[in-house]
Structure formats: structure tokens, C-alpha cells
């Protein structure tokens, strides 16, 4: 069976690419299971263009299945039914970085549109993704409400906090993924066991092996001021702007945040810290040996996008798209587990680390 995948809040296509990379799974009786991204919705035009270009190999104008719209203005009943459904509902109000307004913020209630789709079209399975801060937002009440709503939509759900560095992603990126199987189907999903827990991929391996061609898309360097260049020269790999080795005249004149990622250089022998999509000076991620910020292509490698994946837009738009994306190599493992679940194949699983 080829599952048709629909998405809300699709971003530049990390989830869709993960679905494509999961390949084909054969059951014991020879039936083949796979996933094909069918349609997707996002509010950002350049993000939609990136998705259309890479996932469907078309421009957005030639593809009616890529819908540029605010989900709050979409008639959910009129959307196509699909076999699988994914929604990485916006994390702004659940992130531990910022005001953490949770359900009281502008973006917090957007998960309800995904619930509406589930109730209206009843896909066989779904995947919902959000930041780890979701579980503690509103004193945990937001997460409990979201889980309750997803269960009441008619699904057996398996929430789990995935540490993506344990699943082949060269980055310490921790995300809650909720997998739901429609309750009338005799299928059971298990959290897939980590694939690289004992040998995580390092930032050096991700960025340098093989070297990125200078002709690659999204490889523009960020212009650095003389002060930033000089400051970075005194910051050792894995350290930040409060390194004791920085001369007094080059130190930042701010208080606090000494454990932050401001002007933090990557440790080449470890997975990177979390790639983000926004932020001012000092938040762009910094090379471990060269006195500069990473290029967008280097950030994309840390997010496990191949060099052939071209992001549409100016540099800051591309940075946002990459930082907000879900790592496709991590999602590939989860999609593969869904396919094995429907094929009836046994696979190594682990106990879910979030209790219902």
C-alpha cells in the first residue's frame, strides 16, 4: 500500500523528505508499503516554494497540492483525504526560549486545526511534532489537553521525546513526536530504538565529509565585523562569548546568559547544539576553527538535508526555514517504524518515555 501523506505547517519539507527516504517495506506475504507526500500547507510563501521545488520537483505555480495559506483561513472539510497526516504545529509558544505562553499565545491553539482534520477525514495514522518544552507548558496542562484531544479524535497515541542525535542526526535536537494509529485498525506502533546512540555523528563529520562544494546553493558567507572575528579567535571549540580567554576589550557588555549559545563555537568532536531559525548577533552558530558563522548549507547539513536540497529565498529566510525544519534523517526512522507496524514486521523498539 502506498500511503498518501498530507501536511499542515509543512515547513521546507523535512518531514516529507523523511517519508520519501523511508523507502519501501515488504510484509511477510509480499505486500509493499511506502509513503508519498501528496499535499501540504504552510503560511510562508518561500517555504512553500522550497517544498514544491524539492519534494514535488515543480514550481509552486504549477502545483495545486502546495497550498500557501494561513491554516486559520482554510476550509478543512474541503481538503483531500489522506492515508497519513503530519503536522508540526508551530512551537513558538511552547519553546523554553522566549515567553512560553503555551495555549495562551497566538500560536498555541493551532494544534486544534490538526485535530479538526483528524476528526473530519480520519487518516489511518498521523505524526505530530513539537519542541520538548511542550510537555511543561502551562504547568503541563497544554500537553495533557493536546494528548486528550488527539485520543478523542479516535487514535491510539504514542508520544515520545526523541533525542535526534541518537537517530543519526549530527545535532542535539530534542523533540516530542506523537504517533497516532486509528483505533479501529489492528496495528501497534513501537518507538523505534536509537540507531546511533553509542556513536553519534559529529558536527565535523556532517560538515566536512565530504567537503561542501563552493558552488553549492545556500553557501553564502555571513559578513562578520572585525570585532566579531577577533572575539571568535579567542573562543575555543565548544565555548561561548564568556570564555575566560577573551580579552576584556572584546567581551560582551551584558550580564547573565553565560551558559547560552551566544557566539558559541561548535565542538567538532560532538553533535552540534540545536540549529535555530532566528535571533540576532551571536546566534548564527559558529565554526570550530574558522572565525565565522556557519553558512546556511552547513546548517542544512546539521539538519541532514542533502546538498541537492535547494532552499528558496534570501539568506535570512533560508536560515529561518532550515532552523524550523524537522531533520529528515531522524524522521526517516520514525516513518520506517510506521511502515513496519502496518506491514506486521517486528522491529526493535524502546519504551516510550512520556506517560499518558
KAZI-V451774 format. One record per pair of residues at least 24 apart in sequence whose ideal C-beta (glycine too) atoms are under 6 Angstrom apart, sorted by the first residue. I is the first residue (numbers start at 1). GAP is how many residues later the second one is. Records with the same first field share a line. If there is no record, write none. Layout:
I: GAP + GAP
//
This chain:
1: 32
2: 32 + 34
3: 32 + 80 + 81
4: 32 + 34 + 78 + 79
5: 30 + 32 + 33 + 79
6: 32 + 33 + 76 + 79
7: 33 + 79
8: 33 + 63 + 79 + 106
9: 78 + 79 + 80
10: 30 + 32 + 41
11: 313 + 314
12: 35 + 38 + 39 + 309 + 313
13: 38 + 41 + 42
14: 311 + 312 + 314
15: 71 + 311 + 316
16: 39
17: 311
18: 310 + 313 + 314 + 317
19: 316
21: 307 + 311
22: 310 + 313 + 314
25: 314 + 315 + 318
27: 316 + 317
33: 306 + 309 + 310
38: 44
39: 26 + 41
40: 26
41: 26 + 28
43: 27
46: 266 + 267 + 271
47: 274
49: 263
50: 261 + 262 + 271
54: 255
71: 42
76: 40 + 41 + 44
77: 43
81: 40
82: 41
83: 40 + 41
84: 39 + 41
85: 38 + 41
86: 41
87: 27 + 41
88: 41 + 238
91: 39 + 40
94: 36 + 37 + 39 + 40 + 43
95: 36 + 38
96: 37
102: 35 + 36 + 40
103: 35 + 39
111: 35
115: 34 + 38
118: 35
119: 34
124: 58
125: 56 + 213
126: 54
127: 52
128: 50
129: 46 + 48 + 197
130: 46
132: 29 + 42 + 44
134: 42
150: 30
154: 29
155: 25 + 27 + 28
156: 25 + 27
158: 31 + 194
159: 195
160: 31 + 192 + 193 + 194
161: 192
164: 163 + 166
165: 35 + 106
166: 28 + 31
167: 27 + 28 + 163 + 166
168: 27 + 28 + 161
169: 135 + 158 + 160 + 161
170: 31 + 33 + 36 + 101 + 132
171: 100 + 101 + 131
172: 99 + 101
173: 101
187: 154 + 155
189: 152
190: 159
191: 158 + 159 + 161
192: 141 + 145
193: 155 + 157
195: 138
200: 71
202: 67 + 68
203: 63 + 65 + 69
204: 64
206: 95 + 96
207: 91 + 94
212: 85
216: 81 + 91
217: 93
218: 78 + 79 + 93 + 100
219: 76 + 78
220: 95
222: 71
224: 68
229: 62
232: 59
233: 58
235: 30
237: 28 + 30 + 31 + 51
238: 29
240: 24
272: 30
275: 24 + 27 + 28 + 48
276: 47
277: 43 + 46 + 47
278: 42
296: 26
303: 24
304: 24 + 25
//
